[in-house]
Amino acid sequence: MKQWYEALFENYAHKYDKECFVQGTFGECDFIEGEINRNKSLKIIDIGCGTGRHSIELAKRGYIVTGVDLSESQIVRAREKAKEAGVRVDFQKQDARNLSFDRAFDLAIMLCEGGFSLMETDEMNFEILKNATKALKSKGKLIFTTLNGLFPLFHSVSEFYKSAQKEGQSQCKECSFDLMTFRDYNTAVFEDDSGSKKELKCNERYYVPSEITWLLKTLGFKKIDIFGAKLGAFSRKDKLTTDDFEMLIVAEK
């Protein structure tokens, strides 16, 4: 039986690109460039690349990028978009829990919950972090976002989803947050690229900063910085607060 994150992306590439939460690509790539000092010789892997928005924008700016995703249809759309943009990106269908790369990249990015935090167990989520780490060279850097576990302690996740929803985009309903597991259970209602209405039972894992720090230290990262993740405006100046729905993590080996 397919997991919700597999079923969701079977035929949801064009509509996905119209969602409000994927509109911050330029600013996010500006931050990534700053973090690697605009060094075009560095090799980048985009894990959970989706339709390739970060990969393609970075390739346009002259970087060597490999994008991997579990969804065949997302990869197909990413290749189409790269061709339309006139750039070369090595897009591959791979499972982030079992990547084929070993010390091949200088930077790994996993943005907009591109795999990590979507898995059905904590062990699987940790496998994604392990594989991202394995794909990095000895002095590599990892930049990723994840859901901020401090947010639901102070706010209603259900109310947040309602406030963020826009006409014609996916909706979340029947939202409940489990304090024992830090998982948000909800039903996603969306229309796929064929115009079919679908409903999927989803659940995502929220993480608190101390958990992320411990997991990354376990994997050998020496420097770990955590910030609030503002859509399209990542910045080291944004201290993480309980009002941030997502957090931005920058870790160095």
C-alpha positions as CSV (number, residue, x, y, z in Angstrom):
1,M,0.0,0.0,0.0
2,K,1.3,3.4,-1.0
3,Q,2.1,5.9,1.8
4,W,0.3,9.3,1.7
5,Y,3.4,11.2,0.5
6,E,3.7,8.7,-2.5
7,A,0.0,8.9,-3.4
8,L,0.0,12.7,-3.1
9,F,2.7,13.3,-5.7
10,E,1.5,10.7,-8.3
11,N,-0.2,13.4,-10.5
12,Y,0.3,16.7,-8.7
13,A,3.3,18.4,-10.3
14,H,1.7,21.4,-12.2
15,K,-0.8,22.1,-9.3
16,Y,2.0,21.8,-6.7
17,D,4.0,24.6,-8.4
18,K,1.0,26.9,-7.8
19,E,0.8,26.3,-4.0
20,C,1.6,29.3,-1.9
21,F,4.3,27.5,0.1
22,V,6.6,27.0,-2.9
23,Q,6.8,30.7,-4.0
24,G,9.9,31.7,-2.2
25,T,12.5,30.1,-4.4
26,F,14.6,33.2,-5.4
27,G,15.1,34.4,-1.9
28,E,15.9,30.9,-0.6
29,C,18.5,30.4,-3.3
30,D,20.0,33.8,-2.4
31,F,20.6,32.5,1.1
32,I,22.0,29.2,-0.2
33,E,24.5,31.1,-2.4
34,G,25.6,33.3,0.5
35,E,26.2,30.1,2.6
36,I,28.6,28.7,0.0
37,N,30.2,32.1,-0.8
38,R,28.9,31.9,-4.4
39,N,31.6,29.2,-5.2
40,K,30.4,27.8,-8.5
41,S,32.9,24.9,-8.3
42,L,31.0,23.3,-5.5
43,K,28.6,20.3,-6.1
44,I,25.1,20.5,-4.7
45,I,22.5,17.8,-4.1
46,D,18.8,18.8,-3.7
47,I,17.1,16.0,-1.7
48,G,13.4,15.8,-2.2
49,C,13.7,18.2,-5.0
50,G,10.1,17.9,-6.2
51,T,9.6,19.7,-9.5
52,G,13.1,21.1,-9.2
53,R,12.5,24.7,-8.3
54,H,15.7,25.2,-6.2
55,S,17.8,22.9,-8.4
56,I,16.8,24.8,-11.6
57,E,17.3,28.2,-10.1
58,L,20.7,27.3,-8.8
59,A,21.6,25.8,-12.2
60,K,20.6,29.1,-13.8
61,R,23.0,30.8,-11.5
62,G,25.8,28.5,-12.7
63,Y,26.0,25.7,-10.0
64,I,26.4,22.0,-10.6
65,V,23.2,20.4,-9.2
66,T,21.8,16.9,-8.8
67,G,18.2,16.6,-7.8
68,V,16.6,13.5,-6.3
69,D,13.0,12.7,-5.5
70,L,10.9,9.6,-4.7
71,S,8.2,10.7,-7.1
72,E,8.5,9.7,-10.8
73,S,6.0,12.3,-11.9
74,Q,7.8,15.1,-10.0
75,I,11.1,14.1,-11.6
76,V,9.5,14.1,-15.1
77,R,8.1,17.6,-14.5
78,A,11.5,18.8,-13.1
79,R,13.3,17.5,-16.3
80,E,10.7,19.4,-18.4
81,K,11.2,22.6,-16.5
82,A,15.0,22.4,-16.7
83,K,14.7,21.9,-20.5
84,E,12.3,24.9,-20.7
85,A,14.8,27.0,-18.7
86,G,17.7,25.9,-20.8
87,V,19.7,24.5,-17.9
88,R,21.2,21.1,-17.2
89,V,20.4,19.4,-13.9
90,D,20.9,15.7,-13.2
91,F,17.5,14.7,-11.9
92,Q,17.2,11.1,-10.6
93,K,14.4,9.1,-9.0
94,Q,15.9,8.0,-5.7
95,D,14.6,7.3,-2.2
96,A,16.2,9.6,0.4
97,R,16.3,6.7,2.9
98,N,18.7,4.9,0.6
99,L,20.7,7.2,-1.6
100,S,23.5,5.9,-3.8
101,F,26.0,8.7,-3.1
102,D,29.0,8.6,-0.9
103,R,31.0,11.7,-0.1
104,A,30.1,13.2,-3.5
105,F,28.8,16.7,-2.7
106,D,29.9,19.9,-1.0
107,L,26.3,20.9,-0.1
108,A,23.1,19.1,0.5
109,I,19.8,20.9,0.6
110,M,16.4,19.6,1.8
111,L,13.8,22.4,1.7
112,C,10.1,22.7,2.2
113,E,9.9,19.3,3.9
114,G,11.5,17.5,0.9
115,G,11.4,14.1,2.5
116,F,12.7,14.6,6.0
117,S,9.8,14.8,8.6
118,L,7.3,13.2,6.2
119,M,8.2,9.6,6.9
120,E,5.9,7.4,9.0
121,T,8.6,6.6,11.7
122,D,11.3,8.6,13.4
123,E,13.8,5.9,12.4
124,M,13.0,6.5,8.7
125,N,13.4,10.2,9.1
126,F,16.8,9.6,10.7
127,E,17.7,7.4,7.7
128,I,17.2,10.4,5.5
129,L,19.5,12.6,7.6
130,K,22.1,9.7,7.7
131,N,21.9,9.4,3.9
132,A,22.2,13.2,3.4
133,T,25.3,13.1,5.6
134,K,26.8,10.2,3.8
135,A,26.4,12.0,0.5
136,L,28.5,14.9,1.8
137,K,32.3,15.3,1.5
138,S,34.3,15.6,4.7
139,K,33.8,19.3,5.0
140,G,30.3,19.4,3.6
141,K,27.4,21.5,4.6
142,L,23.7,20.6,5.1
143,I,20.9,23.2,4.8
144,F,17.3,22.0,5.5
145,T,14.0,23.1,6.8
146,T,11.6,21.2,9.1
147,L,8.4,21.8,11.0
148,N,9.1,23.6,14.3
149,G,7.9,21.6,17.3
150,L,7.7,24.8,19.4
151,F,4.9,26.2,17.2
152,P,2.1,23.7,18.2
153,L,2.9,24.1,21.9
154,F,1.8,27.8,21.6
155,H,-0.6,27.8,18.6
156,S,-3.3,25.8,16.9
157,V,-1.9,24.0,13.8
158,S,-5.4,23.8,12.5
159,E,-5.9,27.6,12.7
160,F,-2.6,28.1,11.0
161,Y,-3.6,25.9,8.1
162,K,-6.9,27.8,7.7
163,S,-5.2,31.2,7.7
164,A,-2.6,30.0,5.0
165,Q,-5.2,28.4,2.7
166,K,-6.0,30.1,-0.6
167,E,-8.7,29.5,-3.1
168,G,-7.9,26.8,-5.6
169,Q,-5.0,25.3,-3.5
170,S,-4.8,22.3,-1.3
171,Q,-6.7,22.4,2.0
172,C,-6.1,20.7,5.4
173,K,-9.0,19.5,7.6
174,E,-9.5,17.3,10.6
175,C,-6.2,18.4,12.0
176,S,-5.0,17.0,15.4
177,F,-1.6,17.2,17.1
178,D,-0.3,14.4,19.2
179,L,1.9,15.7,22.1
180,M,3.4,12.2,22.8
181,T,4.8,11.8,19.2
182,F,4.9,15.4,18.0
183,R,2.9,14.3,14.9
184,D,0.2,16.3,13.2
185,Y,-2.5,14.1,11.7
186,N,-4.7,15.7,9.1
187,T,-6.7,15.1,5.9
188,A,-5.3,16.9,2.8
189,V,-8.0,17.8,0.2
190,F,-6.6,18.7,-3.2
191,E,-7.2,18.6,-6.9
192,D,-4.6,16.7,-9.0
193,D,-3.3,17.7,-12.4
194,S,-6.2,15.8,-14.1
195,G,-8.8,17.9,-12.1
196,S,-9.7,14.9,-9.9
197,K,-10.6,15.8,-6.3
198,K,-8.7,13.7,-3.8
199,E,-8.5,13.3,0.0
200,L,-5.5,11.8,1.8
201,K,-4.9,11.0,5.5
202,C,-1.5,12.5,6.2
203,N,0.8,12.9,9.2
204,E,4.0,14.8,9.6
205,R,6.6,14.9,12.4
206,Y,7.5,18.2,14.1
207,Y,10.9,18.5,15.7
208,V,12.2,20.7,18.6
209,P,15.6,22.3,18.2
210,S,17.3,20.2,20.8
211,E,16.2,17.0,19.0
212,I,17.6,18.2,15.7
213,T,20.9,19.3,17.4
214,W,21.3,15.9,19.0
215,L,20.5,14.0,15.8
216,L,23.0,16.0,13.8
217,K,25.7,15.8,16.5
218,T,25.2,12.0,16.4
219,L,26.0,12.1,12.7
220,G,29.2,14.0,13.3
221,F,28.2,17.6,12.5
222,K,30.4,20.1,14.5
223,K,28.5,23.4,13.9
224,I,24.8,23.5,14.0
225,D,22.8,26.7,13.7
226,I,19.0,26.9,13.8
227,F,16.9,29.9,12.7
228,G,13.3,30.8,12.0
229,A,12.4,29.9,8.3
230,K,10.7,32.8,6.6
231,L,9.2,31.9,3.2
232,G,11.5,33.3,0.5
233,A,13.6,35.2,3.0
234,F,15.9,32.8,4.8
235,S,18.3,34.8,7.0
236,R,20.7,34.2,9.8
237,K,19.2,37.2,11.5
238,D,15.9,35.4,12.2
239,K,16.2,33.9,15.6
240,L,13.8,30.9,16.0
241,T,10.7,31.7,18.0
242,T,7.5,29.9,18.9
243,D,5.8,31.9,16.1
244,D,7.8,30.2,13.4
245,F,6.0,27.3,11.7
246,E,9.2,26.1,10.2
247,M,12.8,26.2,11.3
248,L,15.9,26.5,9.1
249,I,19.0,24.4,10.0
250,V,22.5,25.0,8.7
251,A,24.9,22.2,9.8
252,E,28.6,21.8,9.0
253,K,30.8,18.8,9.4
